[in-house]
Amino acid sequence: MSEAAVEVADPVETGASSETEPESTPTPSNWEMLRSQLPEELRNNPVFDGYQERGFAGLAQDFAGQMHLLGKSKVPVPDEKSSAEDWDLFYKAGGRPDTPGEYTLKDADGNPFTPPEGLPWDPKVQQGMIEDLHAIGLSDRQMSAAIRAISERQKAAYDESVAGVVQAAEQAEESLRRDWGANFDANFERGKRVLLSVGYPETAKELLEVELPGGVKLGDHAAFIEGLYEIGKRVAEDSFVDGGGRPKTDASLSPEAAQEEIDKIYFDPELSKLIASGSKSPERLALMRRLDQLHRVVNPER
C-alpha cells in the first residue's frame, strides 16, 4: 500500500438529525381512564359527558346528592292527561289534608286564626272558601296564608267603604243644613214622621234604628230623611193629576166628574179605611183636602 496520505472528507451537514424523535402521545386524564373502564353500554352514555371538566369529584358529589333524595317520597308531577287520583296523590305529597275539615288555620304568629277586628265575617263563607281551595290542592300552610290574605284584603276594602259612607253622611247633612237653615231640626223630624205615619210605626222605628257601616243610623242619615221629607211634602201639596199630566183644579172638573171621583174614593176599601182612621198622616190630610175640593166643585155654594 502506498504510503500516500489518504484524505478523509469532512462530513457534510444536512440540517437533519441523524436520529428520529418519537411523536408525543397525549396522556389520558384520570376521568377518561375511569370512563374507559366502564362497560361499553355505559361508557358512551351522554350523561357522563358533563364530567369531563368536573371529573370524578363532580360525579361523586352528584351521586351523594341523589342518594340523599332516595329516602324521600317521590311523586311525579301530574299533567293535563293525569287522573284525579294522580292529582290527589300529588296534593297529598305537597301537604294537603285528606278533607277540608282537617286544616289548622293559623295566624302569622302560629295562633288560631281569627278574622280582623271589625270586619263582618261569615263562617259559612269561610267554610266555602276552604272547600274550594282544598279542591285545588292547597297545603295546610298555604290555606292559612290564603285565608289570612283574603281577610286582610276584605278588611281594607271594608274600611274604605265605611269611610265613604261616613263621609257621604257628613256631606249630606252639611248640604241640608245650608238648604234648610234654621228649619233643619224641624224638617228633619217631619221627615221621620212621614215614615212613622205609613201604618206600621213599630217597623218604621226599627228601620230608623238600622245601623249603617261606620255607625251611622239610617234615621240620622240626612239624605234618607230628606227623601222622606220630600215625599211627605208632595203628598201634602195634593199633586193629583189628570190623564194629560195637568193638575186637577176646580176649573178642570165638571160637577159630574167630581162626583164620580168622590164615589170612587168612598167605595175604595183602603181609602175609606184611611178616612175613618182620623190619622194626621200626610196621606190622609191630602185625601181630605182633595175631597173638600171635589165637594166644592159639586156644590159651589157650599
C-alpha positions as a Markdown table, in Angstrom:
| # | Residue | x | y | z |
|---|---|---|---|---|
| 1 | Met | 0.0 | 0.0 | 0.0 |
| 2 | Ser | 1.2 | 3.4 | -0.9 |
| 3 | Glu | 2.2 | 5.5 | 2.0 |
| 4 | Ala | 0.5 | 8.4 | 0.3 |
| 5 | Ala | -1.7 | 10.2 | 2.7 |
| 6 | Val | -5.4 | 9.4 | 2.3 |
| 7 | Glu | -7.5 | 12.5 | 2.8 |
| 8 | Val | -10.8 | 12.0 | 4.6 |
| 9 | Ala | -13.6 | 14.3 | 3.6 |
| 10 | Asp | -15.3 | 16.2 | 6.3 |
| 11 | Pro | -18.9 | 15.2 | 6.8 |
| 12 | Val | -21.5 | 17.4 | 5.2 |
| 13 | Glu | -24.1 | 18.9 | 7.5 |
| 14 | Thr | -27.5 | 18.3 | 6.0 |
| 15 | Gly | -29.5 | 20.0 | 8.8 |
| 16 | Ala | -31.4 | 16.8 | 9.5 |
| 17 | Ser | -30.9 | 14.9 | 12.7 |
| 18 | Ser | -29.5 | 11.5 | 12.3 |
| 19 | Glu | -31.9 | 10.2 | 15.0 |
| 20 | Thr | -35.7 | 10.3 | 14.5 |
| 21 | Glu | -37.6 | 11.6 | 17.6 |
| 22 | Pro | -40.8 | 9.7 | 18.5 |
| 23 | Glu | -44.2 | 11.6 | 18.3 |
| 24 | Ser | -45.7 | 12.6 | 21.7 |
| 25 | Thr | -48.9 | 10.8 | 22.7 |
| 26 | Pro | -51.4 | 12.8 | 25.0 |
| 27 | Thr | -51.7 | 11.3 | 28.4 |
| 28 | Pro | -55.3 | 10.4 | 29.1 |
| 29 | Ser | -56.9 | 12.2 | 32.0 |
| 30 | Asn | -58.0 | 10.4 | 35.1 |
| 31 | Trp | -61.6 | 10.8 | 34.1 |
| 32 | Glu | -61.0 | 9.3 | 30.7 |
| 33 | Met | -59.2 | 6.4 | 32.3 |
| 34 | Leu | -62.1 | 5.8 | 34.7 |
| 35 | Arg | -64.7 | 6.1 | 31.9 |
| 36 | Ser | -62.7 | 3.7 | 29.7 |
| 37 | Gln | -63.1 | 1.0 | 32.4 |
| 38 | Leu | -66.9 | 1.2 | 32.3 |
| 39 | Pro | -68.9 | -1.4 | 30.5 |
| 40 | Glu | -69.4 | -0.5 | 26.9 |
| 41 | Glu | -73.2 | 0.1 | 27.3 |
| 42 | Leu | -72.4 | 2.8 | 29.9 |
| 43 | Arg | -69.1 | 4.1 | 28.6 |
| 44 | Asn | -70.7 | 6.3 | 25.9 |
| 45 | Asn | -73.8 | 7.3 | 27.8 |
| 46 | Pro | -74.1 | 11.1 | 27.2 |
| 47 | Val | -74.9 | 11.6 | 30.9 |
| 48 | Phe | -71.2 | 11.3 | 31.6 |
| 49 | Asp | -70.2 | 14.0 | 29.1 |
| 50 | Gly | -70.7 | 16.7 | 31.6 |
| 51 | Tyr | -68.0 | 15.4 | 33.9 |
| 52 | Gln | -65.1 | 15.9 | 31.5 |
| 53 | Glu | -64.2 | 19.0 | 33.5 |
| 54 | Arg | -65.6 | 18.2 | 36.9 |
| 55 | Gly | -64.1 | 14.7 | 36.9 |
| 56 | Phe | -64.6 | 12.0 | 39.5 |
| 57 | Ala | -65.2 | 14.6 | 42.3 |
| 58 | Gly | -68.1 | 16.0 | 40.5 |
| 59 | Leu | -69.6 | 12.6 | 39.8 |
| 60 | Ala | -69.2 | 11.7 | 43.5 |
| 61 | Gln | -70.9 | 14.9 | 44.6 |
| 62 | Asp | -73.9 | 14.3 | 42.3 |
| 63 | Phe | -74.1 | 10.7 | 43.4 |
| 64 | Ala | -74.2 | 11.7 | 47.1 |
| 65 | Gly | -77.0 | 14.2 | 46.4 |
| 66 | Gln | -79.1 | 11.6 | 44.6 |
| 67 | Met | -78.6 | 9.1 | 47.4 |
| 68 | His | -79.8 | 11.7 | 49.8 |
| 69 | Leu | -83.0 | 12.1 | 47.8 |
| 70 | Leu | -83.7 | 8.4 | 47.6 |
| 71 | Gly | -85.0 | 8.4 | 51.1 |
| 72 | Lys | -87.7 | 10.9 | 50.3 |
| 73 | Ser | -91.1 | 10.3 | 48.8 |
| 74 | Lys | -91.2 | 10.6 | 45.0 |
| 75 | Val | -94.5 | 11.6 | 43.3 |
| 76 | Pro | -94.4 | 12.6 | 39.6 |
| 77 | Val | -95.9 | 16.0 | 38.7 |
| 78 | Pro | -99.3 | 15.4 | 37.0 |
| 79 | Asp | -100.2 | 17.0 | 33.7 |
| 80 | Glu | -103.5 | 17.5 | 31.8 |
| 81 | Lys | -103.7 | 13.8 | 31.0 |
| 82 | Ser | -103.4 | 12.7 | 34.6 |
| 83 | Ser | -106.3 | 11.2 | 36.5 |
| 84 | Ala | -108.0 | 12.7 | 39.6 |
| 85 | Glu | -106.3 | 10.0 | 41.7 |
| 86 | Asp | -102.9 | 11.2 | 40.3 |
| 87 | Trp | -103.6 | 14.7 | 41.4 |
| 88 | Asp | -104.8 | 13.7 | 44.8 |
| 89 | Leu | -101.5 | 11.8 | 45.4 |
| 90 | Phe | -99.6 | 14.9 | 44.3 |
| 91 | Tyr | -101.6 | 17.2 | 46.5 |
| 92 | Lys | -101.2 | 14.9 | 49.5 |
| 93 | Ala | -97.5 | 14.7 | 49.0 |
| 94 | Gly | -97.5 | 18.5 | 49.0 |
| 95 | Gly | -99.2 | 18.7 | 52.4 |
| 96 | Arg | -102.9 | 18.9 | 51.6 |
| 97 | Pro | -105.0 | 17.1 | 54.2 |
| 98 | Asp | -107.5 | 14.5 | 53.2 |
| 99 | Thr | -110.6 | 16.6 | 54.0 |
| 100 | Pro | -111.3 | 20.4 | 54.3 |
| 101 | Gly | -112.1 | 19.9 | 58.0 |
| 102 | Glu | -108.5 | 18.9 | 58.8 |
| 103 | Tyr | -107.0 | 22.3 | 58.1 |
| 104 | Thr | -105.5 | 24.0 | 61.1 |
| 105 | Leu | -105.9 | 27.7 | 60.3 |
| 106 | Lys | -103.3 | 29.8 | 62.0 |
| 107 | Asp | -102.4 | 33.5 | 62.1 |
| 108 | Ala | -98.9 | 34.8 | 61.2 |
| 109 | Asp | -97.7 | 34.0 | 64.8 |
| 110 | Gly | -98.9 | 30.5 | 64.7 |
| 111 | Asn | -102.0 | 31.1 | 66.9 |
| 112 | Pro | -105.6 | 30.0 | 65.8 |
| 113 | Phe | -106.8 | 32.3 | 63.0 |
| 114 | Thr | -109.4 | 35.0 | 63.8 |
| 115 | Pro | -110.8 | 37.5 | 61.3 |
| 116 | Pro | -109.6 | 41.1 | 61.6 |
| 117 | Glu | -111.5 | 43.1 | 64.3 |
| 118 | Gly | -114.5 | 45.0 | 63.0 |
| 119 | Leu | -114.8 | 43.0 | 59.8 |
| 120 | Pro | -118.2 | 41.3 | 59.2 |
| 121 | Trp | -117.0 | 37.7 | 58.7 |
| 122 | Asp | -119.4 | 34.9 | 57.8 |
| 123 | Pro | -118.1 | 31.5 | 59.0 |
| 124 | Lys | -120.2 | 29.8 | 56.3 |
| 125 | Val | -118.4 | 31.8 | 53.6 |
| 126 | Gln | -115.1 | 30.9 | 55.2 |
| 127 | Gln | -116.0 | 27.2 | 55.1 |
| 128 | Gly | -117.0 | 27.6 | 51.4 |
| 129 | Met | -113.6 | 29.2 | 50.6 |
| 130 | Ile | -111.8 | 26.4 | 52.4 |
| 131 | Glu | -113.6 | 23.7 | 50.4 |
| 132 | Asp | -112.9 | 25.4 | 47.1 |
| 133 | Leu | -109.2 | 25.9 | 48.0 |
| 134 | His | -108.9 | 22.3 | 49.2 |
| 135 | Ala | -110.2 | 21.2 | 45.8 |
| 136 | Ile | -107.2 | 22.9 | 44.0 |
| 137 | Gly | -104.7 | 21.3 | 46.3 |
| 138 | Leu | -103.6 | 23.9 | 48.9 |
| 139 | Ser | -101.5 | 22.5 | 51.8 |
| 140 | Asp | -102.2 | 23.3 | 55.4 |
| 141 | Arg | -99.7 | 26.1 | 55.4 |
| 142 | Gln | -100.9 | 27.6 | 52.1 |
| 143 | Met | -104.5 | 27.5 | 53.3 |
| 144 | Ser | -103.7 | 29.6 | 56.4 |
| 145 | Ala | -101.8 | 32.1 | 54.3 |
| 146 | Ala | -104.6 | 32.3 | 51.8 |
| 147 | Ile | -107.4 | 32.8 | 54.4 |
| 148 | Arg | -105.3 | 35.5 | 56.1 |
| 149 | Ala | -104.6 | 37.3 | 52.8 |
| 150 | Ile | -108.3 | 37.2 | 51.9 |
| 151 | Ser | -109.4 | 38.5 | 55.2 |
| 152 | Glu | -106.8 | 41.3 | 55.2 |
| 153 | Arg | -107.9 | 42.5 | 51.8 |
| 154 | Gln | -111.5 | 42.4 | 52.7 |
| 155 | Lys | -110.8 | 44.4 | 55.8 |
| 156 | Ala | -109.0 | 47.0 | 53.8 |
| 157 | Ala | -111.9 | 47.2 | 51.3 |
| 158 | Tyr | -114.5 | 47.3 | 54.2 |
| 159 | Asp | -112.6 | 50.1 | 56.0 |
| 160 | Glu | -112.5 | 52.1 | 52.7 |
| 161 | Ser | -116.3 | 51.6 | 52.2 |
| 162 | Val | -117.1 | 52.6 | 55.8 |
| 163 | Ala | -115.0 | 55.8 | 55.4 |
| 164 | Gly | -117.0 | 56.5 | 52.2 |
| 165 | Val | -120.4 | 56.0 | 54.0 |
| 166 | Val | -119.4 | 58.3 | 56.9 |
| 167 | Gln | -118.1 | 61.0 | 54.6 |
| 168 | Ala | -121.2 | 60.9 | 52.4 |
| 169 | Ala | -123.4 | 61.2 | 55.5 |
| 170 | Glu | -121.4 | 64.2 | 56.8 |
| 171 | Gln | -121.6 | 65.9 | 53.4 |
| 172 | Ala | -125.3 | 65.3 | 53.0 |
| 173 | Glu | -126.0 | 66.8 | 56.4 |
| 174 | Glu | -123.8 | 69.8 | 55.7 |
| 175 | Ser | -125.6 | 70.4 | 52.5 |
| 176 | Leu | -129.0 | 70.0 | 54.0 |
| 177 | Arg | -128.2 | 72.4 | 56.9 |
| 178 | Arg | -127.3 | 75.0 | 54.3 |
| 179 | Asp | -130.6 | 74.4 | 52.4 |
| 180 | Trp | -132.9 | 74.3 | 55.4 |
| 181 | Gly | -131.1 | 76.8 | 57.6 |
| 182 | Ala | -133.0 | 77.4 | 60.8 |
| 183 | Asn | -135.7 | 74.9 | 59.9 |
| 184 | Phe | -133.2 | 72.0 | 59.8 |
| 185 | Asp | -134.2 | 70.3 | 63.0 |
| 186 | Ala | -138.0 | 70.8 | 62.5 |
| 187 | Asn | -137.8 | 69.5 | 58.9 |
| 188 | Phe | -135.7 | 66.6 | 60.0 |
| 189 | Glu | -138.4 | 65.5 | 62.5 |
| 190 | Arg | -141.1 | 66.0 | 59.8 |
| 191 | Gly | -139.2 | 63.6 | 57.5 |
| 192 | Lys | -139.1 | 60.9 | 60.2 |
| 193 | Arg | -142.8 | 61.3 | 60.9 |
| 194 | Val | -143.6 | 60.6 | 57.2 |
| 195 | Leu | -142.1 | 57.1 | 57.7 |
| 196 | Leu | -143.9 | 56.7 | 61.0 |
| 197 | Ser | -147.3 | 57.5 | 59.5 |
| 198 | Val | -147.4 | 54.7 | 57.0 |
| 199 | Gly | -149.4 | 52.5 | 59.3 |
| 200 | Tyr | -146.6 | 50.3 | 60.7 |
| 201 | Pro | -144.9 | 52.5 | 63.4 |
| 202 | Glu | -143.0 | 49.8 | 65.1 |
| 203 | Thr | -141.5 | 48.6 | 61.8 |
| 204 | Ala | -140.7 | 52.2 | 60.9 |
| 205 | Lys | -139.0 | 52.8 | 64.2 |
| 206 | Glu | -136.8 | 49.7 | 63.7 |
| 207 | Leu | -136.0 | 50.9 | 60.2 |
| 208 | Leu | -134.8 | 54.2 | 61.5 |
| 209 | Glu | -132.6 | 52.4 | 64.0 |
| 210 | Val | -130.8 | 50.3 | 61.3 |
| 211 | Glu | -127.1 | 51.0 | 61.7 |
| 212 | Leu | -125.1 | 51.6 | 58.5 |
| 213 | Pro | -121.4 | 50.8 | 58.2 |
| 214 | Gly | -119.4 | 53.3 | 60.3 |
| 215 | Gly | -122.1 | 53.5 | 63.0 |
| 216 | Val | -124.4 | 56.0 | 61.2 |
| 217 | Lys | -128.1 | 55.2 | 61.8 |
| 218 | Leu | -130.5 | 55.3 | 58.9 |
| 219 | Gly | -132.7 | 57.7 | 60.9 |
| 220 | Asp | -129.8 | 60.1 | 61.2 |
| 221 | His | -128.7 | 60.0 | 57.6 |
| 222 | Ala | -129.6 | 63.4 | 56.1 |
| 223 | Ala | -130.0 | 62.1 | 52.5 |
| 224 | Phe | -132.6 | 59.5 | 53.7 |
| 225 | Ile | -134.5 | 61.9 | 55.8 |
| 226 | Glu | -134.5 | 64.5 | 53.1 |
| 227 | Gly | -136.1 | 61.9 | 50.7 |
| 228 | Leu | -138.8 | 61.2 | 53.3 |
| 229 | Tyr | -139.4 | 64.9 | 53.8 |
| 230 | Glu | -139.9 | 65.5 | 50.0 |
| 231 | Ile | -142.3 | 62.6 | 49.8 |
| 232 | Gly | -144.4 | 64.0 | 52.6 |
| 233 | Lys | -144.3 | 67.4 | 51.1 |
| 234 | Arg | -145.5 | 66.3 | 47.7 |
| 235 | Val | -148.4 | 64.3 | 49.3 |
| 236 | Ala | -149.4 | 67.3 | 51.4 |
| 237 | Glu | -149.3 | 69.5 | 48.4 |
| 238 | Asp | -152.0 | 67.3 | 46.8 |
| 239 | Ser | -150.3 | 66.6 | 43.4 |
| 240 | Phe | -153.3 | 64.7 | 41.8 |
| 241 | Val | -153.1 | 65.0 | 38.0 |
| 242 | Asp | -155.4 | 64.1 | 35.2 |
| 243 | Gly | -154.6 | 61.8 | 32.2 |
| 244 | Gly | -152.6 | 64.6 | 30.5 |
| 245 | Gly | -150.4 | 65.2 | 33.5 |
| 246 | Arg | -152.1 | 68.5 | 34.3 |
| 247 | Pro | -153.0 | 69.3 | 37.9 |
| 248 | Lys | -156.7 | 68.9 | 38.6 |
| 249 | Thr | -158.2 | 72.2 | 39.5 |
| 250 | Asp | -161.7 | 73.3 | 40.1 |
| 251 | Ala | -161.9 | 74.7 | 36.6 |
| 252 | Ser | -160.7 | 71.4 | 35.0 |
| 253 | Leu | -163.6 | 69.3 | 36.5 |
| 254 | Ser | -167.3 | 69.2 | 35.8 |
| 255 | Pro | -169.6 | 68.6 | 38.7 |
| 256 | Glu | -170.4 | 65.1 | 37.3 |
| 257 | Ala | -166.7 | 64.2 | 37.1 |
| 258 | Ala | -166.1 | 65.5 | 40.6 |
| 259 | Gln | -169.0 | 63.4 | 41.9 |
| 260 | Glu | -167.7 | 60.3 | 40.1 |
| 261 | Glu | -164.3 | 60.8 | 41.7 |
| 262 | Ile | -165.9 | 61.2 | 45.2 |
| 263 | Asp | -167.8 | 58.0 | 44.7 |
| 264 | Lys | -164.6 | 56.1 | 43.7 |
| 265 | Ile | -162.8 | 57.4 | 46.8 |
| 266 | Tyr | -165.6 | 56.3 | 49.2 |
| 267 | Phe | -166.1 | 53.0 | 47.6 |
| 268 | Asp | -162.4 | 52.2 | 47.7 |
| 269 | Pro | -161.9 | 50.0 | 50.9 |
| 270 | Glu | -158.4 | 51.2 | 51.6 |
| 271 | Leu | -159.2 | 54.9 | 51.1 |
| 272 | Ser | -162.4 | 54.6 | 53.2 |
| 273 | Lys | -160.4 | 53.0 | 56.0 |
| 274 | Leu | -157.8 | 55.8 | 55.8 |
| 275 | Ile | -160.6 | 58.4 | 56.0 |
| 276 | Ala | -162.2 | 56.7 | 59.0 |
| 277 | Ser | -158.9 | 56.3 | 60.9 |
| 278 | Gly | -158.7 | 60.0 | 61.8 |
| 279 | Ser | -155.0 | 59.9 | 61.3 |
| 280 | Lys | -153.0 | 63.1 | 60.8 |
| 281 | Ser | -150.7 | 61.4 | 58.3 |
| 282 | Pro | -149.7 | 63.4 | 55.2 |
| 283 | Glu | -151.6 | 60.8 | 53.1 |
| 284 | Arg | -154.9 | 61.3 | 54.9 |
| 285 | Leu | -154.6 | 65.0 | 55.1 |
| 286 | Ala | -154.0 | 65.2 | 51.4 |
| 287 | Leu | -157.0 | 62.9 | 50.7 |
| 288 | Met | -159.3 | 65.0 | 52.9 |
| 289 | Arg | -158.2 | 68.2 | 51.1 |
| 290 | Arg | -159.0 | 66.5 | 47.8 |
| 291 | Leu | -162.4 | 65.5 | 48.9 |
| 292 | Asp | -163.1 | 69.0 | 50.1 |
| 293 | Gln | -162.0 | 70.4 | 46.7 |
| 294 | Leu | -164.3 | 67.9 | 44.9 |
| 295 | His | -167.3 | 68.7 | 47.1 |
| 296 | Arg | -166.8 | 72.4 | 46.3 |
| 297 | Val | -167.0 | 71.6 | 42.6 |
| 298 | Val | -170.2 | 69.5 | 43.1 |
| 299 | Asn | -171.7 | 72.1 | 45.4 |
| 300 | Pro | -170.2 | 75.5 | 44.5 |
| 301 | Glu | -172.4 | 77.3 | 47.1 |
| 302 | Arg | -171.1 | 75.1 | 49.9 |
